[in-house]
């Protein structure tokens, strides 16, 4: 928590210095861009956007101002993504799930245990395959700036330690509204229940569902230990990919010198956000332990991988799936 606080103080200081350091010259047009996301203001999504804001405003001498809105203040992820295609939202960082409505190929990234490790994921996404996915985004009026993440998804529950697939039998688990995720948990013997995250918090507190799956940072920031979640198993069953994006209409309305700066800073920010995630993920695990949550760390994931492997046949874009798997051989 101290690291999170110091990081927030650092960014606040940078923004104050930037605000005091001058601005656009008289007569120069100032462009104000709105950047949105759905997570809290101490999440790396937000902290990285603040760094992008500070760098862009400094490099453009205040000719480009970025206003950052957390907590879905200007729309949930689906609405933000659609807003970019319409030119009503300028910058967004989002998980890939809502973006599949515009680029269906991105759904492949939801396959469980798709990547060998974080390094393999970054190598694939920042290579030819990732470039092709960004090209598909471009066709929808969205510029992919850089690949980010929301960490690895793990399982928390209220009833007992989960160490093997059999331990999930009959467990009612909240999932995203994602066919691949639903099928995977059914293969594991659980009873997946899709619902919005806002509904999930109430459902966990009231015992309507026993479990949920999310990165450790989410479990920490939403204090799931206060929602009957007594156990967390570090399955890492999905590497939660995210993207920093820009509306193509926004790009085109900016003068060439300014758009280049915004894009350059956007291309940098994904790697910065991933580093923040790695550090804060471990901090969150320690906080969850301190709050009394039992963390099951050393588990054999092979039986989980074997159990969910059949859902790969459900993936629509099989060629892309196989290319991602082959790239990690």
C-alpha positions in Angstrom: 0.0 0.0 0.0 2.9 2.3 0.7 4.2 1.8 -2.8 0.8 2.6 -4.3 0.6 5.8 -2.2 4.1 6.9 -3.1 3.4 6.3 -6.8 0.2 8.4 -6.6 2.1 11.2 -4.8 4.8 11.1 -7.5 2.3 11.4 -10.3 0.4 14.2 -8.5 3.7 16.1 -8.1 4.6 15.7 -11.8 1.1 16.9 -12.9 1.5 20.0 -10.6 4.9 20.8 -12.0 3.6 20.4 -15.6 0.6 22.7 -14.8 3.0 25.4 -13.4 5.6 25.0 -16.2 3.9 27.1 -18.9 1.4 26.4 -21.7 0.5 27.0 -25.2 1.6 30.3 -26.7 -0.9 33.0 -27.5 -2.9 32.2 -30.6 -2.0 28.5 -30.7 -5.0 26.2 -30.6 -5.2 23.9 -27.5 -6.6 20.3 -28.0 -8.2 18.7 -25.0 -8.4 14.9 -25.2 -10.6 12.7 -23.0 -9.1 9.4 -21.8 -11.3 6.8 -20.1 -11.1 3.4 -18.4 -13.2 1.4 -16.1 -10.9 0.7 -13.1 -10.0 2.6 -9.9 -7.7 5.7 -9.9 -4.9 3.7 -8.2 -4.8 1.0 -10.8 -1.9 0.9 -13.3 -4.3 1.6 -16.1 -4.8 5.1 -14.6 -1.3 5.7 -13.3 0.2 5.0 -16.8 -2.4 7.3 -18.4 -1.3 10.0 -15.9 2.3 9.5 -17.0 1.2 9.7 -20.7 -0.7 12.9 -19.9 2.3 14.5 -18.2 4.7 13.6 -21.0 2.3 14.7 -23.8 1.5 18.0 -22.2 5.2 18.8 -21.5 6.3 17.8 -25.0 3.6 19.8 -26.7 4.1 22.9 -24.5 0.5 22.5 -23.3 -1.0 22.4 -26.8 -2.5 19.0 -26.0 -4.2 18.5 -22.7 -5.4 15.0 -21.6 -8.2 14.6 -19.1 -8.2 11.2 -17.5 -11.5 9.6 -16.2 -11.4 6.4 -14.2 -14.3 4.3 -12.8 -16.2 4.3 -16.1 -17.0 8.0 -15.5 -17.4 8.6 -19.2 -18.6 5.1 -20.1 -17.9 1.4 -19.5 -15.4 -0.4 -21.6 -17.9 -1.3 -24.4 -19.2 2.3 -24.5 -15.7 3.7 -24.5 -14.6 1.5 -27.4 -17.7 2.4 -29.4 -17.0 6.0 -28.6 -13.6 5.8 -30.3 -15.2 4.6 -33.5 -17.6 7.5 -33.4 -14.9 10.1 -32.4 -16.7 11.0 -29.1 -13.9 9.4 -26.9 -10.2 10.1 -27.7 -8.1 7.7 -25.7 -9.0 4.4 -23.9 -7.3 1.6 -22.1 -9.5 -1.5 -21.9 -9.4 -5.2 -21.6 -9.8 -7.0 -24.9 -13.2 -8.5 -24.2 -15.3 -5.5 -25.2 -13.1 -4.8 -28.2 -14.0 -8.2 -29.7 -17.3 -6.6 -30.7 -15.3 -4.7 -33.3 -12.4 -7.1 -33.9 -13.6 -10.7 -33.3 -10.2 -12.1 -33.7 -9.2 -10.7 -30.3 -11.5 -13.3 -28.7 -8.7 -15.8 -29.2 -6.7 -14.0 -26.4 -9.4 -15.2 -23.9 -8.4 -18.8 -24.4 -7.3 -20.2 -21.0 -3.6 -21.0 -20.5 -2.9 -19.5 -24.0 0.5 -18.2 -23.1 3.4 -20.0 -21.6 4.3 -17.0 -19.4 4.2 -13.2 -19.4 7.4 -12.9 -21.5 5.9 -15.1 -24.2 2.7 -13.1 -24.3 4.6 -9.8 -24.7 6.7 -11.3 -27.5 3.7 -12.6 -29.4 1.7 -9.4 -29.0 4.5 -7.0 -29.9 5.4 -9.1 -32.9 3.7 -9.9 -36.3 0.5 -11.3 -34.7 0.0 -8.2 -32.6 0.6 -5.9 -35.6 -2.0 -7.8 -37.5 -4.5 -7.3 -34.7 -3.8 -3.6 -34.5 -4.3 -3.4 -38.3 -7.7 -5.0 -37.9 -8.5 -2.3 -35.2 -7.4 0.4 -37.6 -10.1 -0.7 -40.0 -12.6 -0.1 -37.3 -11.5 3.5 -36.7 -9.3 2.7 -33.7 -5.5 3.0 -33.5 -3.8 0.5 -31.3 -1.1 2.3 -29.4 0.4 -0.4 -27.2 -0.3 -3.7 -25.5 -0.9 -3.6 -21.8 -2.4 -6.1 -19.2 -4.5 -6.5 -16.1 -2.4 -9.3 -14.8 -3.2 -13.0 -14.5 -6.7 -14.1 -13.5 -6.9 -16.2 -10.4 -9.7 -17.9 -8.5 -11.0 -16.8 -5.1 -13.8 -18.5 -3.2 -15.6 -18.5 0.2 -15.7 -22.2 1.0 -12.4 -24.2 0.8 -8.9 -24.2 -0.7 -8.8 -25.1 -4.4 -5.7 -27.1 -5.3 -7.0 -29.3 -8.1 -9.8 -29.3 -10.7 -11.9 -31.7 -8.6 -12.1 -29.0 -5.8 -14.2 -26.8 -8.2 -17.0 -29.3 -8.5 -20.3 -27.6 -7.8 -18.7 -24.3 -6.9 -20.8 -21.4 -8.1 -18.4 -19.0 -9.7 -19.0 -15.6 -11.2 -17.5 -15.2 -14.6 -17.4 -12.6 -17.4 -20.1 -13.0 -20.1 -17.6 -14.9 -22.2 -18.5 -18.2 -23.9 -14.9 -19.6 -23.7 -14.6 -18.8 -20.0 -18.0 -20.3 -19.3 -17.1 -23.5 -21.1 -13.7 -23.7 -19.4 -15.3 -23.6 -15.9 -17.9 -26.1 -16.9 -15.1 -28.5 -17.9 -13.5 -27.9 -14.5 -16.8 -29.0 -12.9 -17.8 -25.6 -11.6 -21.1 -23.8 -12.0 -20.2 -20.6 -13.9 -22.6 -17.7 -13.5 -22.0 -14.7 -15.8 -22.8 -11.3 -14.5 -21.6 -7.7 -14.5 -18.9 -6.9 -12.0 -21.1 -4.4 -10.1 -23.7 -7.2 -9.6 -20.9 -9.7 -8.7 -19.8 -7.8 -5.6 -23.3 -7.9 -4.2 -23.7 -11.6 -5.2 -20.5 -12.5 -3.4 -21.5 -10.6 -0.2 -24.9 -12.3 -0.2 -23.6 -15.8 -1.0 -25.5 -16.0 -4.3 -22.2 -17.2 -5.8 -19.2 -18.8 -4.0 -16.4 -17.6 -6.1 -15.0 -15.3 -8.7 -11.9 -15.1 -10.9 -9.8 -11.9 -11.4 -6.3 -10.6 -11.0 -4.9 -10.2 -7.5 -5.0 -6.4 -7.9 -8.7 -6.5 -8.4 -9.2 -8.7 -5.4 -7.2 -6.2 -3.4 -8.7 -2.9 -4.7 -12.2 -4.2 -4.3 -11.4 -5.7 -0.8 -12.9 -9.1 -1.7 -11.8 -10.4 1.7 -14.8 -8.4 2.9 -17.0 -10.2 0.4 -16.6 -13.7 1.9 -13.6 -14.5 -0.2 -11.4 -16.5 2.1 -9.2 -18.3 -0.4 -7.2 -17.4 -3.5 -5.7 -20.0 -5.8 -3.0 -18.6 -8.1 -4.1 -20.6 -11.2 -3.1 -17.8 -13.6 -5.6 -19.4 -16.0 -5.9 -16.3 -18.2 -3.3 -13.7 -19.0 -5.6 -10.6 -19.1 -4.6 -8.6 -22.1 -5.4 -4.9 -22.4 -4.9 -2.3 -25.0 -4.1 1.5 -25.0 -6.1 2.9 -28.0 -6.8 6.2 -29.7 -9.7 7.2 -31.9 -8.7 7.5 -35.5 -10.8 10.6 -35.8 -8.9 12.2 -32.9 -5.6 11.3 -34.6 -6.7 12.9 -37.9 -7.9 16.2 -36.2 -4.5 16.8 -34.6 -1.8 18.6 -36.4 0.9 16.3 -37.6 3.5 17.4 -35.1 1.1 16.9 -32.2 -0.3 13.6 -33.3 3.2 12.1 -33.6 3.9 13.0 -30.0 0.7 11.5 -28.7 1.3 8.3 -30.6 4.9 8.1 -29.5 3.9 8.4 -25.8 1.0 6.0 -26.4 3.4 3.4 -27.8 5.6 3.7 -24.7 2.9 3.5 -22.1 2.0 -0.2 -22.4 5.4 -1.4 -21.3 5.3 1.0 -18.4 1.9 -0.1 -17.3 2.9 -3.8 -17.4 5.9 -3.1 -15.1 3.5 -1.4 -12.7 1.2 -4.4 -12.8 4.1 -6.8 -12.0 5.1 -4.8 -8.9 1.6 -4.0 -7.7 0.4 -7.6 -8.2 2.9 -8.9 -5.7 2.0 -6.0 -3.3 -1.7 -7.0 -3.6 -1.0 -10.6 -2.8 0.8 -9.6 0.4 -2.1 -7.3 1.3 -4.6 -10.1 0.8 -2.5 -12.3 3.1 -2.4 -9.6 5.7 -6.2 -9.3 5.5 -6.5 -13.0 6.3 -7.0 -14.5 2.9 -5.3 -17.9 2.4 -3.2 -17.8 -0.8 -2.7 -21.2 -2.4 0.5 -20.5 -4.4 2.2 -23.8 -5.2 -0.3 -25.8 -7.4 0.2 -28.0 -10.3 -1.6 -26.2 -13.2 -1.2 -29.2 -15.6 -4.5 -30.9 -14.6 -6.3 -27.6 -15.0 -4.8 -27.1 -18.4 -5.7 -30.7 -19.5 -9.3 -30.2 -18.2 -9.9 -27.0 -20.3 -8.0 -28.0 -23.4 -11.2 -29.2 -25.2 -12.6 -25.6 -25.2 -9.9 -24.7 -27.8 -12.1 -26.4 -30.3 -14.7 -23.7 -29.6 -12.4 -20.9 -30.7 -13.6 -19.4 -33.9 -10.3 -18.3 -35.3 -8.4 -21.6 -35.2 -5.6 -20.4 -37.5 -4.8 -17.5 -35.3 -5.0 -19.7 -32.2 -2.5 -22.2 -33.7 -0.2 -19.5 -34.8 0.0 -18.1 -31.2 0.6 -21.6 -29.8 3.2 -22.4 -32.4 5.0 -19.1 -31.8 5.8 -20.3 -28.3 7.2 -23.7 -29.2 
